[in-house]
Structures are given as C-alpha cells and as structure tokens.
Amino acid sequence: MSVKKIIGKIHLWLGFASGLVVFIVALSGCVLAFEQEIKRAIFPYLTSETPATGKPLPPSKLIEIASPHVPGKKPNYIVYPGPDRSASVMFYGAEPVEYYYRCLSIPIREK
C-alpha cells in the first residue's frame, strides 16, 4: 500500500470521527435550543389554561394548595413561569438531602 493510500485512509476515518463529534454537538445544541418546547410536549402538566383577566394568585394561596401534597416540609421558593404555564412550588428536605417539586396544574390567576 502506498503512502498516498495510507494517508487517504487516515484522512477518511479521522473525517468520519470528527464529523460524528460535530453531529452530536449540533444535535445537543438543537435539543437545548428547543428545551422548553420539548418539555411542554412531554410533560403536559407544566401548562394550564388560565383566564386572561384577573389577579395572579398570591404565594400564600399556592403554598396552601401545595403543602398537603408534601406534609411536614417547608416550601423554599415559588416559580411563576408565565400566564399559560403552571406555577411550581419547591420544597427542600433536611438530611438526607431531598427535593420535592410540585407543579400545580391550576390557573395562576384568580377568576
């Protein structure tokens, strides 16, 4: 086998290997770019139909709704992602470290 053919084979396989790396990076970038849309499609409980009018529910009301689902835990924070999305209440446990995440499929606005 001549040097030219050996270099050609090396070039071919290195090109395939680097092309595979570029493809994986591009695919992961596409997934990250559409992360929220993918989450909405996979997890329908993250969205809720909310009335366009009305006042947002206060955090105390959201805590009152979520607390019975995680008894004995103190809520750490609440997320209001937007008018067409469900509110989230995060509870942290003590030792061992535990996370309790509750998505409330309720309108975050009062009627």
N, C-alpha and C positions, 0 to 999 in steps of 0.2 A: 504494500500500500504506500502510495507516495505521500510526501509531507502535505501537499495541497489537499488531498482527500482527508487526511487526518485532521487538519485544521478546519476543513469544511464540516466534518462530523462534530468536532468540539463546538464550533460556532452554532450548528444546528441544535444541539442539546442544551447548550447554555442559553440560547434564544428561547427554547421551549420553557426552560426552568424560570427564566426571568419574566417571560410572558405570563406564566401561571401566577407568579407573585403579583404582577401588575393587575391581573384579572381579579385576584382575591381582594386586593386593596380597593379596587374600583367597586366591586360588589359590596364590600362592607361600607364603603362611603355612601352608596345608594341606600342601603338599609338605614344608616344613620340619618341621612337627609330626609327620609320619609318615616322616621321613627314614630312620630305622633299619629300619623295616618294609619300606620300598621297596627299600633296599639288600639286605636279606635275600632278597627275592623276585627281584631282578635278578641278584644275584651269589651263587649257592648255595654257592660255595666258602668263603664267610665263616662258614658254620655247619658244625658237625661233631657227630656223635653221640658223646657222651662218657659213660663209666660214672659213675654217681652216687657211687661209692666210690673210694677210692684217693687218693694224694697228687698234688698238681699237679707237672707236670714242671718241673725246675729250669731257670733261664735258660741254664745251660751246655749242657743237652741240646737245648734249642730252637735255640741258636746252632750246635751241632754238626750239626743236621738242616738248617738253612737255609744255612749257609756254602757248601756245594758248589754251590748254585744261583747264587751271586754271588761268583765267585773273586776274590781279591785285595782285597776290600772288608772294612772293619771294621764290625761291627754297632754302631749307636748306641743303639737302645733296643728294648725288647720290650713288647708290649701283651698283657695278659691280660684280654679284654673280658668274660668270664663263662664259666660251666661249659658252656653249649651253643654257644659261639662258638669260632672258630678263633683260635689265637694268631697274632700278627703280629710280624715282625722287620723293623726299618727299617735300611737301610744307606745312608749318605751317601757320595757320591763326592768326589773332590777337584776340581781345575779341569778342565774347566768343571763347574759345579755340576750334579750328577746325583743323582737319588733312586732307590733300588732298594727296592721294597716287596714283601715276600714274606709271603703268607698261608699258614700251614701248616695244611693240612686234616688235622690229626692230633688225636687227643684230647689235651687239655692235662693229663690226669690219667693216672697210671700205673695199670695194672690190678692 
